Amino acid sequence: MAVFTSFSEESLKRYLIMFDRGDLVDCQPIEGGIENSNYFVTLDKAGAVSTYVLSIMENHDFGEVPFFTRLLAHLQRQNLPVAAPVMTLDGMTSTIFCGKPTLLFPCLAGEHVLAPDESHCEEIGRFIARSHTAVSDLAAHRDNPYSPSWMEASLSSVTVMDTGTRRLLTGIIEEYRSLLASDLPRGVIHGDLFRDNALFDGNRLCGVIDYYHACHDLLIQDLAVALNDWCLNEDSSLNAPRISAMISGYESVRPLLDEEHQSLPAMQRVSAARFALTRFESGDPPLKDPGQMIRLASWLI
């Protein structure tokens, strides 16, 4: 269970007053995740019971929060299945709880898909393209915190790694630099659209969550990140029919340029390397296995 900040029931009740969404009925920590403290919060407003998600940001400063709130509000106005933060009585979405940036979200319907098929992958591809199109005019910017320089620094901090793996990741970092020096289309990306950040009802996508990695980068990075998780086989190879379905879903909304098609495998290697490094940094032992992403990067070579 990845909950790093705890609090008393009384302090939560005092915090919730500013939203006027009802009386506190229940609060339960949300399992999973490796970065923020998230809780399901159930409120009763004159007999109408609603569930919200309280998200306490552990690794972001207050200056970053407006980017996330503007992005989510923009996507929601464009009718994409995301949850924008709830406003306080005085019209604020960015709040402070336990001394940390905190947002309160409506709880979206649906469940995580553990064993996705082609239909799920097609829906995810279509969503990514719709979001890229929707935010093309968004006047907000955030640099990608997982830059080549960050990757180099992260790699140097890993003390237990064999020479072959270190050489592999070093080469991929240089690939990333080459991609960034190209004219490939850029824009705002989700940056972390793994299975545990999407909610489905059967084959219907109900919601996409966890926009805390959103930033500006190459658009195909979003597709690469999703392909590397939604199309991953147990042996760290990739499933060709699911890959085809996701790309088809994406191109039904926004056709990829020839250069994007050609660069996609390299961007998938970059994505695998990035998540291997973030997993190394998640703790000792890591909260997720970095070896899975290293094996995928090797397979992609």
N, C-alpha and C positions, 0 to 999 in steps of 0.2 A: 504494500500500500504506500503510494507516494504522497504523503501528507506531511509537510514540513512545518506548518504553522497551526497551532491549536489555540483555542480561545474558550471562554466561558459562555454559557447560555445567555447570561445577562448582558455581556458585552455584545453578543450578536443581536439581541433584541434591541439594544440601543442603536446599533448600526442600521438596522432595518427600518427604524422609524422614519428616516429621511426618504424612503421610497413609498410609504403608505400603501403597501401591497397586502396588508393583513397581519394577523397575529402569527407568531411562530408556532408551528405544530411539531416539526421534526427537523433534524439536521443530521445528515449522514455523510461521512467521508467517501469520496469516489476512488475506487481502486484503479490502479494503472496510472500511466504517465510517469515522467521522470523529472519534471521541472517545476510545475506549479502545484499549489495546494487547492484542491477543488472539492466542493461539498454540494450535495443535493439538499436544498432548503425548501421545506414545505410550509406554505402560508395559507391561512384561512381568512378570507375577506368577506365578512357577513354571510358565512355559510358556503361560499365558493372557494374550494380548495385548489391551489395551483402549486406547481413545483418549479423551482428555479435552480440555476447553477451559480454558486458563489465561487469566483475564481480569484485567488490571492496570488499575485505575481511575485515569484521568488527571485527572478533573475533579470527583471527589467526595471529601469528607473522611470520616474514620473514623466520625464520628457518624451518617452517613447509612446506613452499611452494614447495621446491624441491621434497618432497615425492609425493605430488599431481601431479605435472607435469610429473614426471617419471612414475607414475602409469598410467596416462591417455595415455601417449605416448606408453607405453608397450601394453595396451589394444587395442589401435588403430592398432598397428602393428600386433596384433593377430586377426584382422578383426572383432572385436566386435564393435557394433554401439555406440561409444562414440566419443566425440569431444576433441581432444588434443588442448592445447593452441596454438595460432598463434605465430610464432617466429618473433622477431624484425629483422631489417636489419643486426644486428651484432650477430644473432643467439641466442638471449635470449628469454625465455618464461616468466620468472618471472620479473615483472616490478613494478614500484612505481607510483601511481597516488593519488593525494590528501594526500600524506604522508602515504599511506596504500598499502599493497600487492594487486596487481591487475593483472588479467589475461584477455586476449581477446580470445574469442572462435568463431569458425564458428557457425552459427545458424543452428541447426539440423531441419529436416523436421518433420512433425507429430504434433499431438495434445494430450493433457492429456485425459485420459479415466476417466470419472466421475462414470460410472456404468459398471464396468468390468464384463465379463462373463468368463466361463471356458477357452475359447480359449486365452483370455488375460492372465489369470493366468498361463496357461501352458507355454506361451511364456516367462513370467517373470521367472518362475522356470527354464526354459532351459537357459535363459541368466545368471542367478546367477551361475548355475553350470559351464557354459562355462567360466565365469570370474574367478571362483575359480580354474579351471584347468589352465587357461591362466597365472595366476600370481604365480603359484606354484614355479617358478624359479626366481621370481623378488627379486633382492638384494636391498631391501629398507624396512625400518621398521618404524612404528609409533605406539606407545602404544595407547590403547583405552582410550580416555579422560573420558569416562563414566564408570569408574571402580566401584567396590563395595564401595571403599572409597569415591569416588565422590558422589555416590548415598546416602551414609550415611550423608555426609555433606549437600547435597542438601535437603534431608528430614528434617534435623534438622533446616534448615533455613525457612521452611514453617511453619508459625505461625497459620494459620487457617486450621485445619484439625481435623476431629473427631478421637477418640481413635481407633476405629475399622479399619479405613483406615491406620492409622499410624502403627498399628500392622501388617496389611496385607503387607504393603510395607517393613517393617523391616524383615519379614519372607522371602520375595522374595529376598532381598539382600543377606541373608544367603544362599538361594538356588543358587544364582549366584556364590558365593564363592565356594560352593561344585562343581558346574559344572567346574569352572576354575581349580580346583584341580584334575580333572579327566584327562584321556588320550584321550579325544575327539579330532578329527583333528582340527588343527588351520591353519590360513593363513590370507591373506589380504581380508577384506570384504568391501562392499560398506557402510553398516551400516545405511542406511537411504532410502531404496528403496520403498518409498511411491508412490502412484499414481501420485503425482505432480512432480515426478522425472523420469517419463518415458513418451515417446512420441510414439504414434501409428498412423498408417495410416490404418484405419479399424482394422483388426486383426493382422496386421504386425507391429512388434516392430521396430521403426525407430531409437530410441536413448534412452540412459540413461544418466542423467545429475546429477549435484550436488554431487560431490565426496568429499566434505569437511568434511564428517564424516568417511571417509575411514581410516582403521586402521587394526591392527592385533588382532584377537580374534578367538573364536570358529566359525568354518564355518557355523554351524547351526544357528548362530545368524542372519546372512543375511536372511536365509529362515524364521526364526521366525518373524523378522521385517516385511517382505513382507506379510506373511500370515496374520498378525494382521491388515493390512490395506486393501490389495486387497480382502480379504475374509470376511471383516467385514460387518455384517448386521446392519440395523438402530437401532436395540435394543441392540447393543453391544455384540451380540452373533456372532459366526462364521459360515460361509456357508460351509457345508461339501462337496458338489460337487466341489466348487472352490478350497478348500483345497486339495482335491484329485488330481485335475488337475495340481495344482502348484507342488505338490510333484512328480507327474508322469513326468512332464516336466523336473524337476531337475534330477530325476533318469534316464531319457533317456540319460543323459550325464555323470553323476557321481552318481552311486548307493550309497545310504546312508548306513552306518554301522548300525547294529542292535542297538548298543548303542546310535547312533544319533537319530534313530527313537524313542527310549525310552525317550531320554532327551528333545525332541523337545517341548512337552507341558510346561516343566519347563522353557525352554529358551523363549518361548512365554510369559510366565508370567514376566520374567526378562525384555523383550522388552517392554511390556505394562507399567511396573513400571518405566523404564527409560524414556519413552516418557511422562508419566504423570509428572515426575519431571522436565524435560526440559520445559514443557509447563508452569508449575508453575513459572519457572525462566524467562519466556519470557516477563513478564511485569505485570502491575497491572491496569486493568484486563489482564489476559493472552491472547496472540494473538490466541491461540487455546485452546479448552476446555480440561483441564486435566481430568475432570470427565469421559470423554469417555474412556480413557485408564484405569482408576481405575475400571470402571464397567466391562471392558473386563478382567482385571486381576482377578476380583472376579468371573466372569463367568468361567474363565479357571481353577479356583480352583475346 
